[in-house]
Amino acid sequence: MKIGRNQYLIVPWDMENKFEYDQMLELGHYHVLLGERTQCKYIWSVEREWLLIGYAIDAQHPQDDEGKMLTRLDEGCDKNLCNLADQTLYWGGRWVLFSLRGSSLSAITDCCGLKQLFHGCNVFGSQSRYVAMAINAEADVEAENYIKQTMANDKEYAWPLDVTPYNNIKRLLPNHIYDKGQIQRIQPREHFSGMRQEKRVCAVADLLKKMIQAASCRTNLAVTLTAGWDSRLVLAACDEVKEKIDVVTLKYHHIADSHIDIQIPKHLCEKYGYIHKTLPCKSLETDFVEAYKVHSENAHEYWMQMTQSVRDYGYEDWFWTKGSCNEVSRNSSGILYDWQVNTRVLSKLYGVLSCDYSKAIIGKWLESAKVYTAETGYSVLDLFYWEHRLGSWLAECLNEADVVGETFTPFSVRAYFELIKDVPVSERISPDYHFFGEVLKASGMSLDMPVNPHRYDSLSAKMKCLLKNKWHLLYGMILSR
């Protein structure tokens, strides 16, 4: 089996002969197999070895490369890595970080798990099939039946949480650390507790700008823009690096030139001095579709058009920049009391095929999740979106996009999630999203050009918004039916 572009596999010595790869490194008693154009950085010290796969940026030190980041991390981490999440609080990008001390291996991913890590029997990889081949894992029949059914019914299909098509192989979910074979959730350290709202608005605006600045120090950015909130927030963070970005909007075949996702980006760019490019999507090419499907397991046709457009318009060496991951902070699923949330509710809200297989997996997750949310102040719905929707579905889709180039979102940084956690829910929900409007203003962008205009004009849209965000008891009853 060939290790694909921007992919990796870490195996104990003498297991690499099953694979084709572009490059091999040593990490203690492991061999690290890298596919074409896979970025990595290795350093060692008296205490431990460090290996970072993917790319990482530091909002506090925008000019620093991964080597400087790892050196500073090694100096700041305590003996048992108890403060690893604190030390990477301002790290963005798509990365997996391994730490080896003696024979003990620990690992953590970027905030939203966008660089995938699968593990089983002391083998680690960016795709579960690599790990399965290395350890001769058997297919999980129940899992195979599940994915066949969900692929037939939902174009945005995903594995529930940490499961894979194979027995004894799991995904490391975001917000978790792999430590010597044990999986632990990361405890937030309340770095920003007690911060006044006005200061929090400015801190978020500043953080997003620094994330964009740090990313632009690595390469140019193709910033995708629509009429929505998340891409508007990204654009507002770009004003100091205009010479390093292209603002682009993909025009899919079903979208007319008059569509708000075409017209509003055009007018925004005219007002704020950006050059806007509308990129008509071209028909999918047979060779590209074949290469896309070979690159990944259970590839989503839903993302092929976007990925081919990255190649068609020459952005392979740029960061394809999106507003992904902010859905968690916008409470896009609505608001429920934690006691109202059960497996049925989560399955309905997030398009998980409801069956005995998925219910058992979600039920097990819920047991620990409700304890965690009670301790930390996160909501169960937000946590599920973070650990499942981002950690499984989005991570898989971005892994598929690796076939042509690298992606970036400024929201995937732990400092952002911790800043947002203590913003009152009433300030960050539809239809007004008041907190995010204040962030735009703090970033120098007015709201005289509406975000998603007319979305809540109809009576049905207004009622749905009230149901999701205000009528919690009724909303929960409807979802539980």
C-alpha positions in Angstrom: 0.0 0.0 0.0 1.2 3.5 -0.9 1.3 6.2 1.7 -0.5 9.1 -0.1 0.2 12.8 -0.5 0.4 14.6 2.9 -0.2 11.3 4.7 1.9 9.4 7.3 2.2 6.2 9.2 4.3 5.5 12.3 5.2 1.8 12.9 7.7 -0.1 15.1 10.8 -1.1 13.2 10.6 -3.9 10.6 6.9 -3.2 9.7 7.6 -0.7 7.0 8.1 -3.3 4.2 4.4 -3.5 3.5 4.3 0.1 2.3 5.5 2.4 -0.4 6.5 5.9 0.8 8.3 9.0 -0.2 10.5 9.4 2.9 11.3 7.6 6.1 12.5 9.0 9.5 13.3 7.5 12.8 11.6 8.3 16.1 13.1 6.2 18.8 12.1 2.6 18.1 9.6 3.7 15.4 9.9 4.3 11.7 7.9 7.3 10.4 6.7 6.8 6.8 5.8 9.9 4.9 3.9 10.3 1.7 4.7 12.9 -1.0 4.8 16.5 0.2 4.1 15.6 3.9 5.5 18.3 6.1 7.2 17.3 9.4 9.7 18.6 11.9 11.8 16.6 14.3 13.9 17.7 17.3 15.3 16.0 20.3 16.5 17.0 23.8 17.9 15.3 26.9 14.3 14.6 28.1 12.5 13.5 24.9 12.1 13.5 21.2 9.4 15.6 19.4 7.9 15.0 16.0 5.3 17.3 14.4 3.6 16.2 11.3 1.7 18.7 9.2 2.0 22.5 9.6 1.6 24.5 12.8 1.5 28.3 13.4 1.7 30.2 16.6 -0.5 33.3 17.0 1.8 34.7 19.7 4.9 34.2 17.6 3.6 34.6 13.9 7.1 34.6 12.4 8.3 31.4 14.0 8.5 28.1 12.1 7.8 24.7 13.6 11.4 24.2 14.7 11.4 27.3 16.9 7.9 26.3 18.2 9.1 22.9 19.2 12.2 24.2 20.9 10.1 26.6 22.9 7.6 23.8 23.7 10.4 21.5 24.9 11.6 24.2 27.2 8.1 24.9 28.6 6.6 21.5 29.0 6.8 19.8 32.4 8.2 16.3 32.9 4.9 14.5 32.5 3.4 16.8 29.8 0.6 17.8 32.1 0.7 21.3 30.6 1.0 20.3 26.9 -2.4 21.7 26.0 -1.4 25.0 27.8 1.8 25.1 25.8 0.0 24.7 22.5 -2.9 27.1 23.5 -2.1 29.5 20.6 -1.1 26.9 18.0 -3.2 26.8 14.8 -2.9 24.9 11.6 -3.3 21.1 10.9 -0.9 19.1 12.8 -0.3 16.0 15.0 2.4 16.3 17.7 4.2 13.2 19.0 6.4 13.2 22.1 8.6 10.2 22.9 10.3 9.8 26.3 12.1 6.5 26.6 9.5 4.0 25.2 6.5 6.1 26.2 4.7 7.8 23.3 2.2 10.7 23.8 0.3 12.5 21.1 -2.1 15.5 20.6 -3.7 17.0 17.5 -4.6 20.5 16.5 -7.6 22.0 18.3 -10.2 20.6 16.0 -8.4 17.4 15.1 -8.2 18.5 11.4 -5.0 16.5 10.9 -6.1 13.0 11.5 -4.6 10.5 14.0 -5.7 6.8 14.1 -4.1 4.4 16.5 -4.1 0.7 17.2 -1.6 -1.8 18.7 1.1 0.8 18.9 0.8 2.0 15.3 -0.3 5.5 14.3 -1.4 6.9 11.0 -3.4 9.5 9.1 -5.8 6.9 7.7 -7.3 3.9 9.5 -6.5 1.6 6.5 -2.8 2.2 6.9 -2.9 1.2 10.5 -5.1 -1.8 9.6 -2.7 -3.1 7.0 0.3 -2.7 9.4 -1.3 -4.7 12.2 -3.4 -7.1 10.0 -6.6 -5.8 11.6 -9.9 -7.4 10.7 -12.8 -5.5 9.3 -15.6 -4.6 11.7 -18.7 -6.0 10.0 -21.1 -3.9 12.0 -19.1 -0.8 11.1 -19.1 -1.7 7.4 -22.9 -2.2 7.4 -23.3 1.1 9.1 -21.2 3.2 6.7 -22.9 1.6 3.6 -26.3 2.6 5.0 -25.3 6.1 5.9 -23.5 6.7 2.6 -26.7 5.8 0.8 -28.7 8.3 2.7 -26.5 11.3 3.5 -23.9 13.1 1.3 -22.2 14.4 4.5 -21.8 10.9 6.0 -19.4 10.4 8.8 -18.2 7.7 11.3 -19.7 8.3 14.7 -17.0 9.8 16.9 -13.9 7.6 17.3 -14.9 4.4 15.4 -13.3 3.1 12.2 -14.1 0.3 9.7 -11.7 -2.0 11.7 -11.6 -3.7 15.0 -9.2 -2.3 17.6 -8.4 0.9 15.6 -9.7 4.2 16.9 -9.5 7.9 15.9 -8.0 10.3 18.4 -10.8 12.9 18.8 -10.1 16.6 19.1 -9.9 17.8 22.7 -8.1 14.6 23.7 -4.6 13.5 24.4 -3.1 10.0 23.7 -0.8 9.3 26.6 1.0 5.9 26.8 -2.0 4.0 25.4 -4.6 5.9 27.5 -7.0 8.5 26.1 -7.8 11.6 28.2 -9.9 14.7 27.6 -8.1 18.0 27.9 -9.3 20.2 30.8 -9.6 23.9 30.0 -7.4 26.0 32.3 -9.7 29.0 32.5 -7.1 31.3 31.0 -9.7 34.0 30.2 -12.1 33.6 33.1 -13.4 36.9 34.5 -12.6 38.9 31.3 -15.0 41.7 30.6 -17.1 41.3 27.5 -15.6 44.3 25.7 -12.1 43.0 26.3 -13.1 39.5 25.2 -14.4 41.0 21.9 -11.1 42.7 21.3 -9.2 39.6 22.3 -11.1 37.5 19.7 -10.6 40.0 17.0 -6.9 40.3 17.8 -6.4 36.5 17.9 -8.0 36.0 14.5 -5.8 38.7 13.0 -2.7 37.1 14.4 -3.8 33.7 13.1 -4.1 35.1 9.6 -0.8 36.9 10.0 1.0 33.7 11.1 -0.5 31.7 8.3 0.5 34.3 5.7 4.1 34.1 6.9 4.1 30.5 5.5 2.4 31.0 2.2 -0.3 33.0 0.4 -3.9 32.5 1.4 -6.9 31.9 -0.9 -9.7 33.2 1.4 -13.1 31.8 0.5 -15.9 34.3 1.0 -19.7 33.9 1.0 -22.6 35.9 2.5 -22.3 34.1 5.8 -20.9 35.0 9.2 -17.8 32.8 9.4 -16.1 33.8 6.2 -16.9 37.5 7.0 -15.1 37.2 10.2 -12.1 35.7 8.4 -12.1 38.5 5.8 -12.2 41.1 8.6 -9.0 39.6 10.0 -7.1 39.9 6.7 -6.8 43.7 6.4 -3.1 43.8 7.3 -2.0 41.1 4.8 -4.0 42.1 1.7 -1.0 41.6 -0.5 -0.8 37.9 0.6 -4.3 36.9 -0.2 -6.8 36.2 -3.0 -10.5 36.5 -2.0 -12.4 33.9 -3.9 -15.9 32.6 -4.2 -16.7 29.3 -5.9 -19.6 29.4 -8.3 -21.2 26.0 -8.3 -23.3 25.1 -11.3 -26.6 25.6 -9.4 -25.8 29.1 -8.3 -26.8 32.1 -10.4 -24.7 35.2 -10.8 -27.3 37.2 -8.8 -27.0 34.8 -5.8 -26.1 36.6 -2.5 -23.1 34.3 -2.1 -21.7 35.9 -5.3 -23.0 39.5 -5.0 -22.3 40.2 -1.3 -18.6 39.1 -1.5 -18.2 41.2 -4.6 -19.5 44.3 -2.9 -17.6 43.7 0.3 -14.3 43.4 -1.5 -15.1 46.6 -3.5 -15.8 48.5 -0.2 -12.7 47.2 1.7 -10.2 47.3 -1.1 -9.8 43.6 -1.9 -9.8 42.0 -5.4 -12.6 39.5 -5.6 -12.4 36.5 -7.9 -15.5 34.4 -8.8 -14.3 31.0 -9.8 -16.8 28.9 -11.9 -16.5 25.3 -11.0 -15.5 23.1 -13.9 -16.9 19.7 -14.7 -15.3 16.9 -12.7 -12.6 15.1 -14.7 -12.6 11.3 -14.7 -8.9 11.1 -13.8 -9.3 13.5 -10.9 -12.3 11.6 -9.5 -10.3 8.3 -9.6 -7.3 9.9 -7.9 -9.5 11.5 -5.3 -11.1 8.2 -4.4 -7.8 6.3 -4.3 -6.4 8.9 -1.9 -8.9 8.4 0.9 -11.2 5.9 2.5 -15.0 6.4 1.7 -14.3 9.6 -0.2 -17.1 12.2 -0.2 -18.3 13.3 -3.7 -19.6 16.3 -1.9 -16.1 17.8 -1.6 -14.7 16.8 -5.0 -15.8 19.9 -6.8 -14.1 22.3 -4.3 -10.9 20.2 -4.3 -10.6 20.1 -8.1 -11.2 23.9 -8.2 -8.1 24.3 -5.9 -6.1 22.6 -8.6 -7.9 24.1 -11.6 -7.2 27.7 -10.4 -3.6 27.1 -9.3 -3.9 27.2 -5.5 -2.1 24.0 -4.7 0.7 25.7 -2.9 -1.5 28.2 -1.1 -3.6 27.7 2.0 -7.2 27.2 1.0 -8.7 29.3 3.8 -12.2 28.8 5.1 -14.4 29.8 8.1 -14.8 26.2 9.2 -15.0 25.3 12.9 -16.8 28.4 14.1 -20.1 26.6 14.0 -19.4 25.4 17.5 -19.3 28.9 18.9 -22.4 30.0 17.0 -24.5 27.2 18.6 -25.6 26.2 15.2 -27.6 23.2 16.5 -29.7 25.3 18.9 -29.8 25.3 22.7 -30.9 22.5 25.0 -30.4 21.8 28.7 -27.8 19.0 29.0 -30.3 16.8 30.7 -32.5 16.9 27.5 -29.7 15.5 25.3 -29.7 11.8 24.5 -28.6 9.5 21.7 -31.7 10.1 19.7 -31.4 13.9 19.9 -27.7 13.9 18.8 -28.5 11.5 16.0 -31.2 13.7 14.6 -29.3 17.0 15.0 -26.1 15.7 13.4 -27.4 13.3 10.7 -26.0 10.2 12.5 -27.9 7.1 11.3 -29.9 6.0 14.3 -29.3 2.3 14.9 -28.1 0.0 17.7 -24.5 0.4 16.5 -24.4 4.2 16.6 -26.6 4.4 19.8 -24.1 2.3 21.7 -21.2 4.5 20.6 -22.9 7.8 21.3 -24.3 6.5 24.6 -20.9 5.7 25.8 -19.6 9.1 24.8 -22.5 10.8 26.5 -21.7 9.3 29.9 -18.3 10.9 30.1 -19.3 14.0 28.1 -22.0 15.1 30.7 -19.5 14.8 33.5 -17.0 16.9 31.5 -19.5 19.6 30.6 -20.7 19.9 34.2 -17.1 20.5 35.2 -16.1 22.9 32.4 -19.2 24.9 31.4 -19.2 23.6 27.8 -22.6 22.4 26.5 -23.1 18.8 25.4 -24.3 20.0 22.0 -21.2 22.2 21.4 -18.9 19.4 22.7 -20.5 16.8 20.3 -20.2 19.2 17.4 -16.5 19.8 18.3 -15.5 16.2 18.9 -17.8 14.4 16.3 -18.7 16.8 13.5 -15.3 18.5 13.3 -13.2 15.6 14.6 -14.8 13.0 12.2 -16.6 14.5 9.3 -14.6 17.7 8.7 -11.3 16.1 9.4 -12.0 13.4 6.9 -13.1 15.9 4.3 -9.9 18.0 4.7 -7.9 14.8 4.6 -9.5 14.2 1.2 -8.5 17.7 0.1 -4.9 16.8 0.8 -4.8 15.2 -2.6 -4.2 18.7 -4.1 -3.2 21.0 -1.3 -3.4 22.3 2.3 -6.3 24.0 4.1 -6.5 26.5 6.9 -9.1 28.0 9.2 -8.2 30.6 11.8 -10.8 29.3 14.2 -9.0 26.0 14.9 -7.0 27.2 17.9 -7.6 26.3 21.5 -7.4 29.9 22.7 -10.4 30.8 20.5 -12.5 28.0 21.9 -11.6 29.0 25.5 -12.3 32.7 24.8 -15.7 31.9 23.3 -16.8 29.4 26.1 -17.6 32.2 28.6 -19.5 34.4 26.2 -23.2 34.2 27.2 -25.1 32.0 24.8 -27.6 34.7 24.2 -24.8 36.8 22.6 -23.7 34.2 20.1 -27.0 32.8 18.6 -29.1 33.5 15.6 -30.6 35.6 14.3 -28.4 38.5 15.5 -25.1 36.9 16.6 -24.5 40.0 18.6 -21.0 39.0 19.8 -19.7 38.3 16.3 -21.1 41.6 15.1 -19.0 43.3 17.8 -16.0 41.3 16.7 -16.5 42.6 13.1 -16.7 46.2 14.4 -13.6 45.7 16.5 -11.8 44.4 13.4 -12.8 47.6 11.4 -15.7 46.2 9.4 -19.1 47.7 9.7 -22.4 45.8 9.4 -24.1 48.2 6.9 -23.8 45.3 4.4 -26.0 42.6 6.0 -24.8 39.1 6.7 -27.0 36.4 5.2 -29.8 38.9 4.3 -33.4 37.7 4.2 -32.5 34.4 5.9 -34.9 35.0 8.8 -37.5 37.0 6.9 -40.1 34.3 6.5 -42.5 33.4 9.4 -41.3 29.7 9.3 -37.6 30.8 9.6 -38.5 33.1 12.6 -40.4 30.3 14.3 -37.6 27.8 13.7 -35.1 30.3 15.2 -37.3 30.8 18.3 -37.8 27.0 18.7 -34.0 26.3 18.5 -32.8 29.2 20.7 -35.6 30.1 23.1 -38.2 27.3 23.5 -35.8 24.7 24.9 -38.3 22.3 26.5 -40.5 22.1 23.3 -37.4 21.8 21.1 -36.1 18.9 23.2 -39.5 17.2 23.1 -39.7 17.4 19.3 -36.2 16.0 18.8 -36.8 13.2 21.2 -39.9 11.9 19.4 
